[in-house]
Amino acid sequence: MQRLVDGFHHFQKCVFPEKKKLFSELAAGQKPHSLFITCSDSRIDPFLLTHADPGEIFVVRNAGNTVPTSDLGAGGGESPTLEYAVRVLKVATIVVCGHSHCGAMAALLDPSLTNKLPAVRHWLTAAKHIKEEIEQGGLRPSERNDAEAVVKRNVLLQLENLQTYDFIEQAHKEGKLNLSGWFYRFESGEVETIEPGQQDFKPL
Ligand SMILES: [Zn+2]
């Protein structure tokens, strides 16, 4: 706890004065340009990664950066966040960002890791198609035990899940909304990207 308190005092003394004008302007409302969906992992920081200021990015974070399909409703909190970001804030871009060394994706490959974590196991049903693909040979043999390939496949699957929401699909078709998948290799500071319909990730 002390680390948090010390950190806040540093923010109050050193950071806030520099951004006082920005925070004052943001009190009138937010107009983020992007919705960033990423993992809860402490090693991922969307604002640091994109050099963004407060007010620029709307964020969804959960284990494994997953998006429930629209038929699963508002249970996890992701759906209302998507709705608000696209329909009210009218973000121009949605990024789904997976990352290297993702514990959630490791648990997908090895369910024994979630033996004492029933909520995590249930949550990962949003990515169950990947498990089926691995078991049924849908992934290339070289990819089946490759954690990075599984993270990337998960990013693609979540881009597909996003498109099950009619307001996202419509805005995307009309060219008002970009959908982008990212793979962030934090240990080397690299990002690879993909868009719906593409086959391979490319360096950003
Ligand atoms: Zn993760």
Boltz pocket constraint, residues with backbone or C-beta under 6 A from the ligand:
constraints:
  - pocket:
      binder: B
      contacts: [[A, 39], [A, 40], [A, 41], [A, 62], [A, 63], [A, 64], [A, 65], [A, 99], [A, 101], [A, 102], [A, 103], [A, 104], [A, 105]]
      max_distance: 6.0
